[in-house]
Amino acid sequence: GKQMRLLGYQGQIISFEPLTAAYQHLVRLSEADKKWEAYNFGLGEKEEEVQLNISKNSFSSSILNINDNHTSAFPDSRYVDQQTIWTRTFDSVFEQMVGVRDRVFLKIDTQGYEMNVLKGAVKSLSRIVGIQLEMALVPLYQGEYLYQDIIQFLDQYNFKLHGVENGISDYESGRLLQMDGIFINEGMKKTTN
């Protein structure tokens, strides 16, 4: 959100953060911005109470268990604690947060849980212009869907991959482990504002 503001974006930002410490930091960042809302829950495939694994570096925290190839490449990604959180579906909050004419860009950064978020958003996908999300080339978390699964899933909803950004790489082998995929909804009618 902060980076988007620095780049000149002046529209509405809605953030979801289930991790207590990260949420408190998010609130401090967003409280002076009248167009930035922050919510203290996660997004997933269904509404439920789950355990969030907290990594030492915080960035690698996930509902999913972490794989050894991730902790080998990044030792600070190992889990050091857990927190009980609540998840909701994107579909369950979409209508109350988004106006009929709003053009929505969805960014998902859930450490291997991206497909679960997408499955909880299928009713809303037709009203989303673009999506950016992390996609793994190798499984970094147990039960994680890989990049080709995400591409295939989003293709069903007319989202086409328009670009990729390098994510994390294994420093020893140089192998790219994760990238961000940027998808555009090609089925959405062009609108003018």
Summary of the structure (lengths in Angstrom):
residues: 193
radius of gyration: 16.7
end to end distance: 22.4
largest distance: 48.8
contacts: 559
relative contact order: 0.14
helix: 26%
strand: 33%
